[in-house]
């Protein structure tokens, strides 16, 4: 490779500050600076100056580097893909030597870690024939290589930290040169930071970060105080690709711009309190006023109770059957419904009935029907599941107004065992009551697991039956499509007093 000097800017004496790109690919780089120190500006300067000489991959958690696509031809890879797909894309990137930006904007921290790990592992595991020199820039590296466990899952942290360790420790033999930036050294895993041989340290205020920066640069604690006095865009450089001694550097200008920048003061709008209140509390023309109901799919006609009774009253066995059951005494529809409700009530009165499988309860239901001479075909399995779901949810099908009748009709478009859960939510929303918690929803479905309740909400929301939101306190609010009934804020966790088995996720 031809020796290339990357122009960083100027030194304190006005001389050009340069970085040896070939040496950087062998020794890696760590950039540290508090928010507002010019860290991203420095990253952008290095990447712009080296874009025409080496293949690049930028791990971008905030979408600040997508502008490289227009200026330098980088391909933007949106990370909202499966891990296997990201791995295959990474392999093709190495094969065709394409410079890319992995855009992680809008994803949760845990998802960002998993996506970045899959992408880095794909680059790392590429075939030996494609081990061309490649500069891997990771902004906000403390997200992907945290020094301690945080709020993310241990599995996501382990995978992401392993990928970053491979990049910084073993990537050189595969042509991968890590260039990482972090706001705080104390939050970055030590085994990742320690593998860098080149450093650019910007403004730092906390003692623990200044101490680590001084240790990496070989400075004493008194000299570390100078990091507090650095201006934005000023860094101290040290390393074989930069300088053999700590060298103050002022970073030059850049050609591209990110979406974020330094805050600039601007005049507040001139409006009266009444006009401002009207703007805040009135929906704009581009905002949806109400949740539109989804289009209804054609469904098979529902057999009415009257027709069902006529079938029950008719011949129950075909001619030629060896033996027929005794004919049931004539019974009107109202009494039949009452006895069915009584039988289901008896079944649900057992302590574990809420969690017994529906087919088992159906067999018990048929036995009770035969004992009461109601006939075996009083309810088929689908109708029984619906009635069982309503009983578990503690709601009924009746309603005096058209809105409730419409909600009941909508519920029939769901699977039978989910209909009661939907009506339970609708009942709470109709009265403005708090949204049922996960354990209550799971119990209405017949499950011990609160995670089942969260799945039911997701299932119904994806199909347009409800819209689920979370307020600033983390409480859940659900809106029922159609009548637009809205529940009050409700916690999603199981309510106190439930058994440990019911609390299991």
VOTORMAR-342556 format. One record per residue (C-alpha): residue in one letter; x, y, z. Coordinates in steps of 0.2 Angstrom, whole numbers, padded with zeros to 4 digits, always signed. Layout:
<drenlums>
AXYZ
...
</drenlums>
This chain:
<drenlums>
X+0000+0000+0000
X+0006+0017-0004
X+0010+0028+0011
X-0004+0040+0014
X-0004+0055+0026
X-0021+0059+0032
X-0022+0078+0035
X-0030+0081+0053
X-0028+0100+0054
X-0014+0110+0062
X-0003+0108+0078
X-0002+0121+0092
X+0013+0129+0082
X+0003+0130+0066
X+0011+0116+0057
X+0001+0102+0048
X-0005+0088+0059
X-0004+0072+0049
X-0008+0054+0053
X+0000+0039+0044
X-0014+0029+0036
X-0004+0013+0033
X+0002+0013+0051
X-0016+0016+0058
X-0022+0001+0049
X-0009-0009+0059
X-0011-0001+0076
X-0029+0005+0078
X-0036+0021+0085
X-0046+0027+0100
X-0054+0044+0101
X-0061+0050+0118
X-0071+0066+0122
X-0086+0072+0131
X-0101+0077+0122
X-0098+0093+0113
X-0079+0091+0112
X-0079+0089+0093
X-0077+0070+0093
X-0089+0066+0079
X-0081+0081+0069
X-0064+0072+0071
X-0071+0056+0066
X-0079+0064+0050
X-0062+0072+0046
X-0052+0056+0047
X-0065+0047+0037
X-0067+0060+0023
X-0048+0062+0021
X-0045+0043+0020
X-0061+0039+0010
X-0052+0038-0007
X-0038+0027-0001
X-0046+0013+0010
X-0062+0003+0011
X-0073+0009+0026
X-0087+0003+0036
X-0095+0015+0048
X-0105+0009+0063
X-0117+0023+0065
X-0129+0023+0080
X-0137+0040+0077
X-0138+0041+0058
X-0125+0055+0057
X-0114+0048+0044
X-0127+0043+0030
X-0122+0059+0021
X-0106+0050+0016
X-0117+0041+0003
X-0120+0056-0008
X-0102+0063-0006
X-0091+0048-0006
X-0103+0034-0013
X-0104+0024+0003
X-0119+0012+0003
X-0131+0014+0017
X-0136-0002+0026
X-0151-0001+0036
X-0149-0013+0051
X-0167-0017+0053
X-0164-0035+0046
X-0161-0052+0053
X-0144-0057+0060
X-0141-0070+0046
X-0145-0057+0033
X-0133-0044+0040
X-0119-0057+0041
X-0122-0062+0023
X-0122-0043+0018
X-0106-0041+0027
X-0097-0055+0018
X-0102-0048+0001
X-0096-0031+0007
X-0078-0038+0010
X-0079-0048-0006
X-0083-0032-0017
X-0073-0020-0006
X-0088-0008-0004
X-0088+0006+0008
X-0104+0006+0019
X-0113+0015+0033
X-0122+0003+0045
X-0137+0014+0050
X-0143+0010+0067
X-0154+0025+0070
X-0171+0022+0079
X-0166+0005+0086
X-0166+0002+0105
X-0149+0000+0113
X-0150-0019+0114
X-0156-0021+0096
X-0141-0010+0091
X-0129-0021+0100
X-0136-0036+0092
X-0136-0029+0074
X-0118-0022+0076
X-0112-0039+0083
X-0120-0048+0068
X-0112-0036+0055
X-0095-0036+0063
X-0095-0055+0065
X-0099-0056+0046
X-0084-0045+0042
X-0073-0055+0054
X-0078-0072+0047
X-0076-0067+0028
X-0066-0079+0017
X-0047-0077+0018
X-0047-0072+0000
X-0056-0056+0004
X-0045-0050+0019
X-0042-0033+0010
X-0037-0018+0021
X-0053-0011+0029
X-0056+0004+0041
X-0070+0000+0054
X-0076+0016+0062
X-0087+0013+0078
X-0095+0029+0085
X-0101+0029+0103
X-0091+0013+0106
X-0097+0012+0124
X-0114+0006+0118
X-0106-0009+0110
X-0092-0013+0122
X-0099-0007+0139
X-0087-0009+0154
X-0101-0016+0165
X-0118-0024+0164
X-0132-0011+0161
X-0151-0012+0157
X-0148-0023+0142
X-0149-0042+0142
X-0133-0051+0146
X-0134-0061+0130
X-0134-0045+0119
X-0120-0038+0129
X-0110-0054+0128
X-0112-0055+0109
X-0108-0037+0106
X-0093-0036+0117
X-0086-0052+0109
X-0088-0044+0092
X-0079-0028+0097
X-0065-0038+0106
X-0062-0048+0090
X-0061-0032+0080
X-0048-0024+0091
X-0038-0039+0096
X-0039-0051+0081
X-0045-0040+0067
X-0027-0034+0061
X-0023-0051+0053
X-0039-0051+0044
X-0036-0033+0037
X-0048-0025+0049
X-0043-0009+0058
X-0054-0003+0072
X-0056+0016+0075
X-0067+0018+0090
X-0074+0034+0098
X-0082+0035+0115
X-0088+0049+0127
X-0081+0041+0142
X-0067+0029+0144
X-0074+0023+0161
X-0089+0016+0152
X-0078+0007+0138
X-0072-0011+0141
X-0054-0010+0146
X-0049-0025+0135
X-0056-0016+0120
X-0048+0001+0124
X-0031-0006+0128
X-0029-0014+0111
X-0028+0004+0103
X-0010+0011+0100
X-0015+0028+0094
X-0025+0040+0104
X-0034+0057+0101
X-0040+0064+0118
X-0052+0078+0119
X-0060+0088+0132
X-0064+0078+0148
X-0070+0084+0165
X-0073+0068+0176
X-0057+0063+0186
X-0059+0045+0182
X-0059+0048+0164
X-0044+0060+0165
X-0035+0047+0175
X-0038+0034+0162
X-0033+0045+0148
X-0017+0050+0157
X-0013+0032+0159
X-0015+0028+0141
X-0005+0043+0136
X+0009+0040+0148
X+0006+0056+0157
X+0005+0060+0176
X-0010+0065+0185
X-0005+0083+0185
X-0003+0084+0167
X-0020+0076+0165
X-0028+0092+0171
X-0025+0100+0154
X-0039+0089+0147
X-0052+0101+0156
X-0045+0116+0147
X-0046+0109+0129
X-0058+0119+0117
X-0070+0110+0106
X-0061+0103+0091
X-0044+0102+0100
X-0036+0085+0104
X-0020+0078+0111
X-0013+0065+0099
X-0001+0051+0103
X+0004+0035+0094
X+0015+0028+0081
X+0003+0034+0067
X+0002+0051+0075
X+0016+0057+0086
X+0029+0049+0098
X+0025+0062+0111
X+0008+0070+0116
X+0005+0083+0103
X-0009+0096+0104
X-0020+0096+0087
X-0033+0107+0081
X-0045+0098+0069
X-0048+0105+0052
X-0065+0108+0043
X-0075+0094+0035
X-0085+0093+0019
X-0100+0083+0025
X-0112+0087+0039
X-0122+0076+0051
X-0140+0078+0056
X-0135+0084+0073
X-0124+0099+0078
X-0121+0111+0091
X-0137+0119+0098
X-0140+0137+0092
X-0151+0149+0102
X-0166+0156+0092
X-0180+0167+0096
X-0196+0160+0104
X-0212+0161+0095
X-0223+0176+0098
X-0240+0170+0103
X-0252+0173+0117
X-0255+0159+0130
X-0272+0156+0123
X-0266+0154+0106
X-0252+0142+0112
X-0264+0132+0122
X-0275+0130+0106
X-0260+0124+0096
X-0256+0111+0109
X-0273+0104+0113
X-0280+0104+0095
X-0275+0090+0083
X-0266+0097+0068
X-0272+0093+0050
X-0259+0080+0048
X-0263+0071+0064
X-0275+0056+0064
X-0290+0061+0074
X-0297+0044+0077
X-0291+0026+0075
X-0299+0020+0059
X-0306+0003+0060
X-0297-0010+0048
X-0306-0017+0034
X-0316-0032+0038
X-0312-0049+0030
X-0327-0059+0024
X-0331-0073+0037
X-0342-0087+0037
X-0360-0084+0044
X-0362-0088+0062
X-0375-0101+0067
X-0388-0093+0078
X-0394-0100+0094
X-0411-0104+0086
X-0403-0114+0072
X-0392-0123+0084
X-0407-0128+0095
X-0416-0134+0079
X-0401-0145+0075
X-0401-0152+0093
X-0419-0155+0093
X-0418-0165+0076
X-0413-0183+0074
X-0396-0185+0082
X-0390-0201+0074
X-0391-0207+0056
X-0403-0222+0052
X-0395-0238+0054
X-0385-0233+0070
X-0383-0247+0082
X-0390-0238+0097
X-0396-0220+0099
X-0395-0209+0115
X-0411-0206+0124
X-0421-0191+0117
X-0419-0175+0127
X-0435-0167+0134
X-0440-0152+0124
X-0432-0136+0131
X-0434-0118+0126
X-0419-0107+0120
X-0419-0096+0136
X-0418-0111+0148
X-0405-0120+0137
X-0394-0104+0138
X-0396-0103+0157
X-0391-0121+0159
X-0376-0120+0148
X-0371-0104+0158
X-0373-0114+0174
X-0363-0129+0168
X-0348-0117+0162
X-0350-0108+0179
X-0348-0125+0188
X-0333-0129+0177
X-0324-0113+0181
X-0327-0114+0200
X-0313-0127+0201
X-0297-0119+0208
X-0287-0124+0192
X-0300-0122+0179
X-0294-0106+0172
X-0278-0115+0167
X-0284-0132+0161
X-0284-0135+0142
X-0300-0131+0133
X-0302-0149+0125
X-0301-0156+0143
X-0314-0144+0149
X-0325-0148+0134
X-0325-0166+0138
X-0331-0162+0155
X-0344-0150+0148
X-0351-0164+0137
X-0352-0175+0152
X-0362-0162+0161
X-0374-0160+0146
X-0378-0178+0145
X-0381-0179+0164
X-0394-0164+0162
X-0400-0173+0146
X-0396-0158+0135
X-0388-0168+0121
X-0370-0170+0116
X-0370-0157+0102
X-0377-0142+0112
X-0361-0133+0108
X-0347-0137+0096
X-0329-0135+0101
X-0327-0118+0092
X-0343-0111+0101
X-0337-0119+0118
X-0320-0110+0116
X-0329-0093+0113
X-0340-0096+0129
X-0325-0102+0139
X-0315-0087+0134
X-0329-0075+0139
X-0331-0084+0156
X-0312-0083+0160
X-0313-0064+0155
X-0328-0061+0166
X-0338-0053+0152
X-0353-0057+0143
X-0360-0055+0125
X-0375-0044+0129
X-0376-0026+0127
X-0390-0013+0126
X-0381-0001+0114
X-0375-0003+0096
X-0357+0001+0100
X-0355-0014+0111
X-0364-0025+0099
X-0351-0019+0086
X-0337-0023+0097
X-0344-0041+0100
X-0346-0043+0082
X-0328-0038+0079
X-0322-0050+0092
X-0328-0064+0082
X-0315-0061+0069
X-0302-0066+0082
X-0298-0084+0087
X-0311-0091+0099
X-0299-0091+0114
X-0294-0073+0111
X-0311-0066+0110
X-0314-0065+0128
X-0297-0056+0131
X-0302-0043+0118
X-0319-0040+0126
X-0311-0039+0143
X-0300-0025+0137
X-0315-0017+0128
X-0325-0018+0144
X-0312-0009+0154
X-0310+0004+0140
X-0328+0007+0139
X-0329+0012+0157
X-0312+0021+0157
X-0305+0009+0169
X-0286+0005+0170
X-0279-0007+0157
X-0278-0025+0164
X-0261-0030+0168
X-0251-0044+0159
X-0256-0058+0172
X-0274-0053+0171
X-0274-0055+0152
X-0264-0071+0152
X-0277-0078+0165
X-0291-0073+0154
X-0283-0083+0140
X-0279-0098+0151
X-0261-0096+0154
X-0249-0094+0169
X-0237-0083+0159
X-0238-0064+0159
X-0228-0064+0143
X-0243-0072+0135
X-0253-0056+0139
X-0240-0045+0131
X-0241-0057+0115
X-0260-0055+0115
X-0259-0036+0114
X-0246-0037+0101
X-0256-0049+0091
X-0272-0038+0092
X-0262-0022+0088
X-0254-0029+0073
X-0271-0033+0066
X-0279-0017+0069
X-0291-0022+0084
X-0282-0011+0096
X-0269+0002+0098
X-0257+0001+0113
X-0247+0016+0120
X-0236+0019+0135
X-0237+0035+0145
X-0222+0044+0153
X-0224+0033+0169
X-0223+0017+0159
X-0241+0013+0161
X-0250+0005+0147
X-0265+0014+0138
X-0276+0004+0125
X-0288+0011+0113
X-0301+0000+0105
X-0303+0002+0086
X-0321+0007+0080
X-0329+0015+0095
X-0312+0022+0100
X-0314+0018+0118
X-0299+0021+0129
X-0293+0013+0145
X-0285+0022+0159
X-0267+0020+0163
X-0263+0003+0169
X-0247-0006+0175
X-0241-0020+0164
X-0233-0030+0177
X-0243-0044+0187
X-0253-0036+0202
X-0246-0040+0219
X-0253-0055+0228
X-0251-0067+0214
X-0243-0084+0216
X-0225-0086+0210
X-0231-0098+0197
X-0243-0085+0190
X-0229-0072+0190
X-0217-0083+0179
X-0214-0075+0162
</drenlums>
